[in-house]
């Protein structure tokens, strides 16, 4: 694959994975609107690995606490913040894993990969993010996450399997609907991405295992490194900006892009 396309894919995935504007939607649109070669599953796995490493590094203290908490959960104890976080993350991941398997087995995942679907998802769920972000109170920090709220946010996250929805965007929407402050909502959405991206990467990795040659491995390594840098920068910038601005700029981008895609799809 040409280096230019690798760089473009890695930057798109890295920047859009954690912003509420849908990374999957942008990756699907790229070959469809530009005529570039589809990147294939090896590159998909690679860029997901890059973004996974970025979010783990950024939230390392929380990840380390959750990892230690997993050991306590194995002993049947959820008596520490880390153990509770690990349990909430597990609960929040179940809906998207089950829904993802259902879409894969029925073949509906391919049927949803259209410009029209992405356009409607960009528009509808962008407006939903704006509605809850501007009307919901900011009364709960991320540290007050509960199992009930983890289950509810997990259901919201499962909706992100519709291309164009945005996994981070829909989970932030769910968190804001529950009254979490903007920074806390974004933090929970990012932490929820870790087991979700890991599960997705394992599934994709199993499909391409043994099929990648030396050239594909080289391309994957470049894509992973670039997506890691782009994701880390985008994540750090968004989390800093959320202390002073709302999600409205991302909503405006989604609405404009959604309308443009619908015009393109139905013209």
Backbone torsions as a table, in degrees:
resi	resn	phi	psi	omega
1	UNK	NA	137.2	-179.8
2	UNK	-58.0	144.6	-178.5
3	UNK	-59.6	-38.0	-179.8
4	UNK	-58.1	-44.2	-179.1
5	UNK	-68.4	-37.5	177.0
6	UNK	-61.0	-46.0	179.5
7	UNK	-62.3	-43.9	-178.9
8	UNK	-62.4	-45.8	-179.6
9	UNK	-64.0	-43.9	-178.4
10	UNK	-64.7	-41.3	179.7
11	UNK	-67.2	-41.4	179.0
12	UNK	-62.5	-48.7	-179.8
13	UNK	-64.1	-46.0	-176.7
14	UNK	-64.0	-43.1	-177.1
15	UNK	-74.7	-39.3	-173.1
16	UNK	-89.8	-14.2	-176.7
17	UNK	-59.2	-42.0	-174.9
18	UNK	-104.9	-10.0	171.7
19	UNK	-82.6	148.4	-176.2
20	UNK	-79.5	52.7	-176.9
21	UNK	-130.2	7.6	173.0
22	UNK	76.3	102.1	176.4
23	UNK	-73.0	-42.6	-178.4
24	UNK	-61.9	-40.1	178.8
25	UNK	-60.9	-43.8	-179.8
26	UNK	-67.3	-38.7	-179.7
27	UNK	-67.9	-34.9	177.7
28	UNK	-70.3	-39.0	-177.4
29	UNK	-69.0	-32.4	-172.8
30	UNK	-55.0	-57.4	179.2
31	UNK	-69.7	-31.5	-177.7
32	UNK	-67.8	-35.4	-176.3
33	UNK	-97.6	-19.7	-176.2
34	UNK	-108.2	-15.5	-177.6
35	UNK	82.2	3.7	177.3
36	UNK	-69.3	156.1	178.5
37	UNK	-62.9	138.4	175.1
38	UNK	-59.7	136.3	-171.4
39	UNK	-70.6	-23.3	179.5
40	UNK	82.9	168.2	-172.5
41	UNK	-75.6	-26.8	178.4
42	UNK	-61.2	-44.8	178.9
43	UNK	-69.8	-36.8	176.2
44	UNK	-57.0	-46.7	178.6
45	UNK	-62.1	-44.4	-176.0
46	UNK	-62.0	-47.3	-177.8
47	UNK	-69.1	-29.9	175.6
48	UNK	-68.5	-38.3	176.6
49	UNK	-62.0	-42.2	179.0
50	UNK	-60.6	-46.9	-179.7
51	UNK	-69.1	-33.3	177.3
52	UNK	-62.1	-46.1	178.9
53	UNK	-63.1	-35.0	-179.6
54	UNK	-64.9	-46.7	-177.3
55	UNK	-70.6	-33.7	176.7
56	UNK	-64.1	-44.3	-179.9
57	UNK	-65.1	-43.6	-176.4
58	UNK	-64.6	-40.0	-178.8
59	UNK	-107.3	39.8	-171.8
60	UNK	-58.5	-41.0	-178.0
61	UNK	-63.7	-40.2	177.5
62	UNK	-68.6	-40.8	179.7
63	UNK	-64.0	-42.0	179.3
64	UNK	-63.8	-40.6	177.9
65	UNK	-65.0	-41.5	178.9
66	UNK	-66.2	-37.7	178.5
67	UNK	-63.9	-43.1	176.4
68	UNK	-65.6	-36.2	178.8
69	UNK	-64.5	-30.9	178.4
70	UNK	-59.7	-36.8	179.6
71	UNK	-65.6	-37.1	177.2
72	UNK	-69.9	-36.5	178.1
73	UNK	-63.7	-35.5	178.4
74	UNK	-64.5	-22.6	176.5
75	UNK	-95.3	9.0	176.4
76	UNK	78.1	25.5	-177.8
77	UNK	-127.1	128.6	176.8
78	UNK	-123.8	53.4	-170.5
79	UNK	-105.0	14.2	176.6
80	UNK	-129.5	158.4	176.9
81	UNK	-56.4	-38.9	179.5
82	UNK	-65.4	-41.3	179.2
83	UNK	-66.5	-39.0	178.9
84	UNK	-67.1	-40.1	177.9
85	UNK	-62.7	-44.6	179.5
86	UNK	-61.6	-41.3	179.7
87	UNK	-65.5	-42.8	178.5
88	UNK	-63.7	-40.3	178.4
89	UNK	-64.2	-39.5	178.4
90	UNK	-63.7	-45.6	179.6
91	UNK	-62.2	-42.1	-177.5
92	UNK	-69.1	-21.4	-176.8
93	UNK	-86.2	-25.1	-175.2
94	UNK	-56.1	-48.9	-177.3
95	UNK	-59.2	-42.8	-177.1
96	UNK	-70.8	-32.8	177.2
97	UNK	-66.9	-46.0	179.7
98	UNK	-64.7	-43.9	179.7
99	UNK	-65.8	-38.7	178.8
100	UNK	-63.9	-42.2	177.4
101	UNK	-63.8	-40.4	179.7
102	UNK	-62.4	-44.5	178.9
103	UNK	-64.5	-38.9	-179.1
104	UNK	-66.4	-44.2	-176.7
105	UNK	-70.2	-31.3	-178.9
106	UNK	-89.6	-11.8	-178.8
107	UNK	80.5	5.8	-178.6
108	UNK	-71.3	-18.9	-179.9
109	UNK	-63.0	-38.5	178.1
110	UNK	-71.4	-34.8	-178.8
111	UNK	-65.8	-24.2	-177.5
112	UNK	-85.6	-7.6	-175.2
113	UNK	-85.7	69.5	179.3
114	UNK	-131.0	157.8	-179.9
115	UNK	-63.3	-39.1	-179.0
116	UNK	-64.1	-44.5	179.2
117	UNK	-61.7	-45.7	179.8
118	UNK	-62.5	-41.2	179.3
119	UNK	-62.1	-48.1	178.8
120	UNK	-63.0	-41.5	-179.5
121	UNK	-65.0	-41.9	176.9
122	UNK	-56.9	-46.2	-175.0
123	UNK	-71.8	-54.9	-174.1
124	UNK	-64.1	-48.3	-176.6
125	UNK	-78.7	-19.6	170.9
126	UNK	-67.7	-43.8	176.9
127	UNK	-64.2	-38.1	178.3
128	UNK	-62.1	-41.7	177.7
129	UNK	-61.6	-45.3	179.0
130	UNK	-61.5	-43.2	-177.2
131	UNK	-59.5	-53.2	-176.4
132	UNK	-73.3	-31.8	-178.7
133	UNK	-69.7	-34.4	-177.3
134	UNK	-90.1	-14.1	-174.7
135	UNK	-116.2	-14.1	-177.8
136	UNK	-89.9	145.0	177.2
137	UNK	-70.4	160.6	175.9
138	UNK	-112.5	78.1	-172.6
139	UNK	-112.5	-11.1	-175.5
140	UNK	-122.6	127.1	172.2
141	UNK	-82.9	166.4	-178.9
142	UNK	-60.6	-28.9	-177.0
143	UNK	-66.8	-14.7	-179.9
144	UNK	-99.8	26.1	177.8
145	UNK	-65.7	136.3	-179.0
146	UNK	-119.7	164.9	178.4
147	UNK	-62.4	-39.1	178.5
148	UNK	-61.8	-45.7	179.7
149	UNK	-69.1	-32.4	176.8
150	UNK	-63.5	-41.3	179.0
151	UNK	-65.4	-42.2	179.8
152	UNK	-64.5	-45.7	179.3
153	UNK	-66.7	-29.3	175.7
154	UNK	-63.9	-37.7	176.8
155	UNK	-66.9	-40.9	175.2
156	UNK	-59.9	-43.2	-177.0
157	UNK	-63.0	-34.0	-179.6
158	UNK	-62.7	-27.6	178.4
159	UNK	-63.8	-24.1	-177.2
160	UNK	-67.3	-7.7	175.9
161	UNK	-69.1	-14.5	171.5
162	UNK	-77.2	116.6	-178.0
163	UNK	-56.6	136.3	-178.7
164	UNK	97.5	-11.2	-177.9
165	UNK	-72.4	-45.1	-175.2
166	UNK	85.9	114.0	179.6
167	UNK	-63.5	-46.1	179.1
168	UNK	-66.9	-40.9	-178.2
169	UNK	-62.1	-43.7	-176.2
170	UNK	-73.9	-33.7	177.8
171	UNK	-73.6	-34.3	173.8
172	UNK	-64.5	-41.5	176.7
173	UNK	-57.8	-46.6	178.8
174	UNK	-62.2	-40.5	179.7
175	UNK	-67.7	-40.9	177.7
176	UNK	-66.3	-35.3	176.4
177	UNK	-62.7	-28.7	179.2
178	UNK	-87.4	-1.7	175.8
179	UNK	95.1	10.3	177.0
180	UNK	-73.9	144.1	178.4
181	UNK	-67.8	163.0	-172.5
182	UNK	-57.8	-47.0	-178.5
183	UNK	-64.5	-42.3	179.4
184	UNK	-66.5	-38.8	178.6
185	UNK	-62.6	-43.8	179.2
186	UNK	-66.0	-40.5	180.0
187	UNK	-62.6	-45.1	178.8
188	UNK	-63.1	-40.1	178.8
189	UNK	-62.8	-39.7	179.6
190	UNK	-68.6	-42.1	178.3
191	UNK	-64.9	-37.3	177.7
192	UNK	-65.0	-23.7	-179.0
193	UNK	-69.5	-25.1	-173.7
194	UNK	-63.1	-58.6	178.2
195	UNK	-66.1	-29.4	-179.3
196	UNK	-69.2	-47.6	177.6
197	UNK	-64.8	-37.8	179.1
198	UNK	-62.6	-45.1	179.2
199	UNK	-63.8	-42.1	178.8
200	UNK	-64.5	-41.6	179.6
201	UNK	-65.2	-38.8	178.1
202	UNK	-64.3	-42.9	179.8
203	UNK	-63.3	-47.6	178.9
204	UNK	-66.8	-39.2	-179.8
205	UNK	-62.6	-37.4	178.7
206	UNK	-64.9	-32.8	-178.8
207	UNK	-73.5	-31.1	-176.1
208	UNK	-103.2	-0.9	-178.8
209	UNK	-57.3	129.1	177.5
210	UNK	85.9	-10.0	-177.4
211	UNK	-99.5	-11.7	-176.7
212	UNK	-85.7	132.3	177.0
213	UNK	-96.8	-174.8	-176.9
214	UNK	-62.1	-39.8	180.0
215	UNK	-64.8	-42.6	179.0
216	UNK	-64.4	-38.1	178.8
217	UNK	-64.9	-39.5	178.3
218	UNK	-65.2	-46.5	178.7
219	UNK	-60.6	-40.8	179.9
220	UNK	-64.0	-39.4	180.0
221	UNK	-65.3	-42.1	178.0
222	UNK	-63.2	-45.7	-179.0
223	UNK	-62.7	-41.4	-179.4
224	UNK	-64.2	-44.5	-179.3
225	UNK	-64.0	-44.3	-178.9
226	UNK	-68.4	-40.4	179.3
227	UNK	-67.6	-32.2	176.5
228	UNK	-62.0	-48.8	-179.0
229	UNK	-64.4	-45.3	-178.8
230	UNK	-64.8	-42.0	-179.0
231	UNK	-66.7	-41.4	-179.6
232	UNK	-63.4	-42.4	179.0
233	UNK	-66.3	-44.3	-179.3
234	UNK	-65.6	-40.1	-179.9
235	UNK	-65.3	-46.9	179.8
236	UNK	-61.9	-41.1	-179.4
237	UNK	-65.8	-45.4	-178.5
238	UNK	-63.6	-45.0	-177.8
239	UNK	-64.2	-33.2	178.0
240	UNK	-72.6	-43.1	-178.2
241	UNK	-66.1	-29.5	-177.1
242	UNK	-66.7	-12.8	176.9
243	UNK	-76.9	-12.7	-177.2
244	UNK	-131.7	-17.6	-179.4
245	UNK	-129.4	167.1	179.5
246	UNK	-93.6	-169.7	177.4
247	UNK	-87.9	3.5	-175.0
248	UNK	-56.7	-41.5	178.2
249	UNK	-57.7	-38.4	178.1
250	UNK	-68.5	-36.3	178.5
251	UNK	-63.3	-44.6	179.1
252	UNK	-58.6	-44.6	178.2
253	UNK	-59.6	-45.0	-178.8
254	UNK	-62.9	-45.0	-177.3
255	UNK	-64.5	-45.5	179.6
256	UNK	-61.8	-47.2	179.9
257	UNK	-65.0	-41.3	179.9
258	UNK	-60.8	-45.7	178.9
259	UNK	-62.8	-43.0	179.7
260	UNK	-61.7	-41.7	179.9
261	UNK	-67.4	-37.6	178.7
262	UNK	-67.2	-39.0	176.1
263	UNK	-62.2	-43.4	178.4
264	UNK	-63.8	-41.6	-175.0
265	UNK	-70.3	-37.0	-173.2
266	UNK	-103.5	-2.2	-179.8
267	UNK	-68.2	NA	NA
